[in-house]
Structures are given as structure tokens and as C-alpha cells.
């Protein structure tokens, strides 16, 4: 899986519209993982328990990771709700996101084409309102070094936009550094080169 950063929702976005007397309410939320996605769907279903349909789709990981996609028509004709919702989500290049579209039926049939347009269109409009932030894929590298090299390593941590997450000052310094996974190899190479091989890389952890 890619180490590149990707966008995730910053906060919930809601879009509401009426189509042929049916009321559609689209919710978009940040859901990091399948369990979080299912929990959000359950929350909206409970909130709108009186609605005819609560259709949904989710992209629970990286935007391109189809292993973590899911959708449901929730009683609408097959292919008219869940798939159009998921199509909008997967095409948005935003990850860790769930959409639930609640429909209060107004008694006028929309037809399959009308439903596809309504469900997909609601998500499309909600996406225009969505604020996103970048999620960086990080890793923790543990280093062991002499006190004399601390300044050199701190400079490298800053250069690679890393962060000290833990430091143990014993006979030597043990330092846990969190940085973007895509910079890991370059960072370790720089540490070894700048220290003349005197810094030990104890372990790398996801």
C-alpha cells in the first residue's frame, strides 16, 4: 500500500434537498476503519428511524483501497442508491469517509434513473461542502546514540519534518522519532551518513 499522504474529512458535511416531494439528507463523516463506518451508519439510522430509507456507502481506508469499500441500497431497488453513493466517494480521492443518505418518501416515484441521480447527486453536493485535511502515513524509528550526536540528529529530525515522541537518557540516548513513512529510508540513510555510522537504528514500527 502507498506511503503517500491522502485527504480525509475534517468534519461532518450535511446536504439536504427535496426532489419530487421526497426529502433527501446526505451526511458525510470521517470514519477511520470499517467498524467506525458501520457505527456512523447505525447512528444515522437511529436518528432517522422514521425514514423510509437510510442508504449508505463507505471508503474506510485509503481512497484507492477497494478492500475497505462497502455500500447498501437499504430497500431501494438494487443498484439505485448504494452504488451511486460509493461511486461519488471513490471518485473524490478522499479516504476514511462514510456517506449516509436518508430519504423521506413523498409518495411520487422517482424511477431507477431518478433514484441514481438523487442519491449520487446528494453525495456530490455534500462533497462540495466538505473540508478536508491531509493524513500522513507515519512510522516510528527508534535510534540509539551518544550525547555528542544529539544536535546532529535533532537537525535531521527537523529537516525531515519528524517529531521526537519519546526520549530516554541513560548511558546513551534512546530516541523515538515519528516521521512520514515515505521519508523513512532517506532519513535512516542520512542518520547513518551524518553520524559516521555511530547511531544505531534499533527498530522501525508502524
N, C-alpha and C positions, 0 to 999 in steps of 0.2 A: 504494500500500500504506500502511496506517495507520502513524502515528508513535507510537502508544500503546505503552507497555511491555507485556510479556506474560511469563507464567511459563515457566520451563524447569526440568528436573530438576536438583537439587543434587548427587545422587549416585545410584548404581545401586540399584534395588529388586528383590528376588527373592521370589517367592511359589511355594510348592510344595504340591501336593495329589495325592491318589490318588482316582481315580474308576473304579469297576468294574475294579480291578486295573491300570488304566493310570495311569502316573505323569506328571503334567504339571508342568513347571518354567517359570515365567514370569520373564523378565528385562526390566527397563525401564532404559534408559540415555539419557544426554544425547548427542545426535548432531547437531551444528550443520552440517547440509547433507546432501545425498543421498549423497555419497561416504563420509562418516563413518557414515551409516546402513548402507550396504552393507558397510562394513568391520566394523561391530559384528555384523551378521548372520553374516558369514563367520567371525568369531571364535567365536561360539556354536556354529555348525555344526561347526567344527573341534574344539571342546571336547566336543561330544556327537555325534561322528561315528558312534557305535554306536546312536544313537536312530533310531526309525522315521521320525519327522517333526520338522523344525525350522521351524515356520510363523512368519510374521512380518508386521509392518505398521510403517510409519513415517510421522511427520509431521515433515518435515525442516526446516521454517521456522516462520513464524508459525502458530498453531493453525488459523487460518481459510484459509490459503493452500493450496487443494486441488491446485495445480500441483506441489506438493512432497510429495504423498502417494504411498505405494506399499504393496503387500501381496502375499503369496504363500501358497497353500494347501499348498505343498511335498508334494504327493502325496495329501493328504486330498481327499475329494470336493469338487468345486467349490462355493465359497460357504460352506463349513462352518468355515473357520479364518481365512484372511486377512481377509475382510470383517468378521467379528465383532471381530477384534483391532483393525482400523482404526476401526471404529465406536466402540469404547471410547476409543481415543486421540483421535480428532477431537472427541469429546464432552466430553473432560476439560478443554478450554481451556488445555492445556499444550503448548507448542511444542518444536521441536528434540528430538524423542523417538522412540526405536525400541523396539518390543516384539518379543521372540522367545520363542515358546512351544515348548518341547521336549517331545515325547511319547514315552515308552517304553510301547509297547503291552502290555497284559496278556492279550490273547487274547480278550477279551469285546468284542463290537461295541457301540458306543455309539449308532449310528444318527445320521442327519444332525442331528436336533434336539439330541441329546445332545452331539454334537461342537460345535455352535454355542454351546451353553450352557457347555461345558467351556473352550473357547478364549476366548470373550468374558468368562466369569466369572473366569478366571485373571487376565486383564488388569485387570478391575475390582477384584479383591482386591489386586493389586500396586499399583494406583494409590492405594489407601488407605494403603499403607506409604510412598509416595513423598514425599520432602521436595523442595520447590521453592524457587527464588529468582526474583526479578524481573529480567528482561533489559530494559534500557533501550535504546531506539533513539537512538544519538547521532550527532552531526555535529561536525566541527571547523571553527571560524570563525577566520580569520586577520585580526588587527587591526593597524593601524599608528597609533601615537600618540606625542605628545610626553611627555617625562618628567613634566611637571606634571600630566598627567591619569591617571597610573598608579593613584593612590589611588582615584579615582572609578571606574575600570574594575575594579579589584580588588573594590570594594564590590558592583558589579553582577554580577561573576562569582559571588560568594558568594550574592547574592540569588537568582540563577537556578540555584544548586547546580551550577555549572560547575567546570571544573578547568583550570588552566594546564598545558598539556602541553609547551610549548616557549616560550622567550623569547630573542630576540636583541637585545642592547643596542648599537645603533650610534648614528648621528646621531639617529634616532628609535627607538622600541621596536617590534619586531615580535613580536606575541604570538599563539600558537596556543591557542585555548580550545575545550575539548571540553564539549559540553552536550547535553541531550536535544533531539532534532530538533524535537519539538513546541513547544519554547520558543524556537526559533531566531528567528522573526520578531519576537517580543516583545523578545528580548534585543537584537537589532540596532537596533530602534526606540528602546529605552532608551539604548543607547550613543550613538546619534546625538543624541537629545534632551539627555542629560545633559552631553555634551561640546560642545554648540552646533555640531554638525556637524564638529568638528575631528578626529574619529577616522575613519580610512579603513578600510572593510571590504575587505580585499584579495581574499579568496576564501572560499567555503564548500566543504568537501569532505565526502563521505560517510564 
